[in-house]
């Protein structure tokens, strides 16, 4: 018996158009033909009828040029990522290049959700009032570890999550280029030492090592991976004592609004409570991670945390100069001084 309940109907497909060839739709055909159509229109509307090129009428080149542009459009459609359509891809790229690459602090807050930074308390405040801190994790080297060692490390990390982490966290991993110049500068400086200059064989060995190492790193594209644990504390977690009557009343639909307004602490008191709770959580996370054999962890200060957040949103290294001074004059993602 066929079920007519609309809540239980399952569509055969979502967001699909009429297929012309394989997975390609009528929209893909339009995107591929569009460059050629533009060429034909430009020739008809802009190019004079009597124009000649190398003795040939200009309109004689219309079809070959239009065909070449159609081929370019077809290649574009072919290279469209599987998660989107060719038309959406074109729209996204045009919108990306049309938007300004730099925005002021107020506009940036809509994307970054960062309100301000507290350099003296090593905390970052979000636009929703929560404060955030970071712990950097330096894991043990596991390149030559056995399966048993991997299992022990995994169990230790599982114990850390089950026993220490009683609050939300985020794990953020990123990479940065290996400092080749900084590493090789020490060997280049050795070439100027008197003992090296007096030993041609040693000097030649160092020179060959520098050339080989620089080429080796370039071929491998070696990077350094950094791992961070992001710990937030929201105002709702410090407004009331967990077992107090006010905390229970605050959960009520209508009465809770008045209770939160009457009994919520002042802004300065709330911020101090947030940061105290953040310090406690970061300390617990750091101690728990250090309990894993071979793993070290330390808290990131506000200056480094701001740099990490800024590079996350800009997707490139930022040169802020004296960042401690910048934090007191302007937004963390650029913008005018304030």
N, C-alpha and C positions, 0 to 999 in steps of 0.2 A: 504494500500500500504506500502510495507516495505521500510524503509529509509536506503539507502546505504551510507549515509554520514559517513565516519569513525570518524569524530569529535563528532558525536552524539551517537556513540555506547557505550553502558554501559555493561561492562563484568559482567557475573553472579557471578564470584568469583575472588579473588586476592590472589596470593601466596599460593595456595592450591595444595597438591599432591594427588596421588591416595589413596583413602580411603580404608582401609582394614577392619576396625571394628570401627563403630561409627565415631569419629573424629580422630582416629589414622591412620597415613599414613605409607607408606613403609619405610620412614626415621626413624620413631619411632620404627618400628620393628627392623631395623638395629642397632639402639642405644641399644635396650633391649638385643639383641643377642650378641652384641660385647664382653661384659665381658666373656660370656661362650666360645666364639670362641677363645679368648686370652688364656683361661685356657687349652683348647684342644691343641692349638699350642705349648704352653709351655711344656705340658706333652710329646708331640711327639718329640720336639726338644731338650729339656733340661733333662728330667728325664730319667735315664738309664732304659733299658728294663728289666733288672733282679732285679731292686730295689723292695724290699718288705717292707711292713709296717704291723707290728703285724701279720706276717705270710701270709699276702695277697699281691698279686701283686699290685704295685702302680697304674698301669693303670686301675685297677678295680674301683678306686675312681674317675676316670676322669669324668664319666657322672654325678654322684651325685654332685661333686664339681661344674662342669660346670652348672648344673641345678640350684644350689644355686646362682651362680653369675648371671645367666639369670634372676632369680627372683629379685635379687637386681637391675639389669638394668630395669626390668619391673616396679618396684616401682619408680625408678628414672623418667621414662617416665610418670608414673601416676601423680607424684608430680610436673611435669613441669608446670610453670605458664601459664595461658591462653594467655598472650600477646606475647609469644614467642614459638619457637619450641624446642624440646628436644635437637637437634643437636646444635642449636644456644646457648642454655643454657649451654651445656657442653663447647662449645668454649669460651663463656664469662667467665665462672668460671676458666677455665685453663688460659686464658689470664690475668685475675685479679690476680691470685696467682703467675703467672710468672713475672709480672711487679714488679719493685722496689717500695717499700712502701714510700720511701723518694726521692725527687728530688731536684735539686738546684733551686735557685731563677729564673734564666733565663728560665729553662724548666717549672717551675710552672706558669710563666706569661702566657703561652699559655692556661692554664686552668682557672686561677683566673682572668685574664685580669687586674691585679693590677700592676702598674708601680712603684709607690713610695708612701710614706706617708709623710705628712707635720704635724709633731707634734705641731708646734707652731701656725698653722692655723686651726687645727682640721679638716683636709680634707684628702681624699685619692684620688690619681690620677690613672685613668685607662690607659691602653695601647693605647686607642684611643684618649687620651688627655683630656677627660672629668674629672671633679672633682666631688666627691661624699661625702655627709654628711648624718648622721643618726640622727633621732629624736626618742627617746624612748617614748612610749605611755603607760600610766598606766590607764586603763579604770575603770569606776565605777563598783562596785559590783552589778551584776544583777541576783544573784541566786534566790532572792525572789521578783524580779520585776514583776509587772503586765504587761498584754499585752499593756496597754496604755503607761506605762513607756518605754517599748521596742520600741513602735512606735515613741515616742517623741525622743528617742536617735537616732533612725534610720533617722528621719527627720533632726535632727541636723547634723548628719554626712553627709547626702545628701547635706544640705546647705553648709557645709564646702567644699565638693568636687566641688560644682557648683560655689561658689563665691571666694574661696581662691586658689584652685589648678588650675593654668593656665599653668602648665608645667607637664611633665611626672613624676610620682612617682612610687615606688614599696612598697608594704606592706609585711613585713617579720615577721613571727611568729615562735618562737622556744621554746623549753622546756629545763629546766635544773633540775637535781635532787634536791629534797627538802633537805636543810642542816640539816639533823636529828641530827648529832653529835653536831653541833653548837647550835641547839635549846635545846637539852637535857643537854648540858654542864652547863647551868645556874641552872637547877634543881639539877644536881649532885654536883655543888659547894655549894648549899644550905645545903646538907647533912653534910657539915663540919662546919656549923655555930653553935655557942654555943647554941642558942635558939632552934635549931632543935635537937641537941644531947640531950638536956635536956627534950625533949618532944617525947617519944617513939612513941606515936600515930601519930604525925605529920611526924616523920621520916619514919614510915611504910607507911603512905599515899603517901609520895613523892616517895619512892622506888617502890611501886605498880604502881604509875602513869608512872614512867620512863619505867618500863617493859611493861606496856600496850601500851603506846604511840609508843614505838619503834616497837612493833609487829604490831600495827595498821597501821603505815606508811608503813611497809614492805609489808603487805597484799594489801594495796591500791595502792602501787607504786606511791605515791604522787609526783607530779612534780610542778614546777613553770613555768608558761607560760609567755614569754616576747614578746612584740610587738614593731616593729620598722617601721618607715617610711623612706625609702631610697630616697634621693633627689639628682639627677644628674644635672650637667650643662655642656653642650658640647661646644667646641670652636666655632662651627658655630653660636651659640646663642649670642656671644659677639664680633664677628669679625667686624661687621658694625652696624651703626645705622639703625634701621629697615626701616626708611623712606628715607634713603640717596640714592643718585644715585649709589654709589658703591655697595650697597646691592642689588639693582635691576640688575645691570650689572653682579654681581657675579653669578646670577642664569642662565645666558646664557651658552649654551653647551660648546663653545670653548673659547670665550672671557672671560668667568667667571674664567677660570684657571689663566689667566694673571692678571685679576683684583684682585683676592684673593691673588696672590703672591705679587703684588705691594702695595696693600693697607692694607693687614693684619698686625696687630700690632706685635711688637717684642715679643719674647717668654716671657720675664719677665713681660711685660705690659699685655700680654694676660693672663698669669697665675694670676696676681693680679686682673684683671677684672673678671676672672672665680670665684675666691674665694670670691670677693665682691658680685657677683651675688648669689653665693651659700649661703653666710651669710644672704642675704636678703630673699631668698626662705625658708631657714630653720627657720628664724624668723617668717615668715608668716605662715608656717605650724604649728609651735609651738603655736602661738597665736590663730590660728583657732581651733586647737584641744582643747586648754584650754577653748574655748568658749562653748564646750559641757559640760553640767551640770555634775559635778562629775568626769570629765576627766582631767588628768594632763599630761603634756608632757615636756621633757627637751632634749636639744641637747647632743649627745654623743661626748665626746672628742676623739681625734685621737687614744689614747692608747686603750680605751675600744672598739672603732670601729674596730681597727685592730684585737683585740682579737676575736670579733664577727665574722669577716670575716675569720680569721684563723680557728676557730672552725667550721664554715659552710663548708669549703672545706675539712678539715681533718675529720669531723664528730665525733670529740671527743675533750675533754678538753685538752688544751695545757698548759704546764708549761714553760713559757718563762723566768722566773725569773724577773729581772728588765726590764719590757717591754719598758720603755722609753729609756733605754740604748740600748736594742736590735734593736729598730727601726733605730738607727743610725749606726748599724754595719752589719746587714744582712737582708735578705729578710723576709717577714712576714710569709711565709710558710716554713721556715727552709732554709737549704742550707748553703754554706760556708760563713764565715765572709767576709765582703768586705767594 
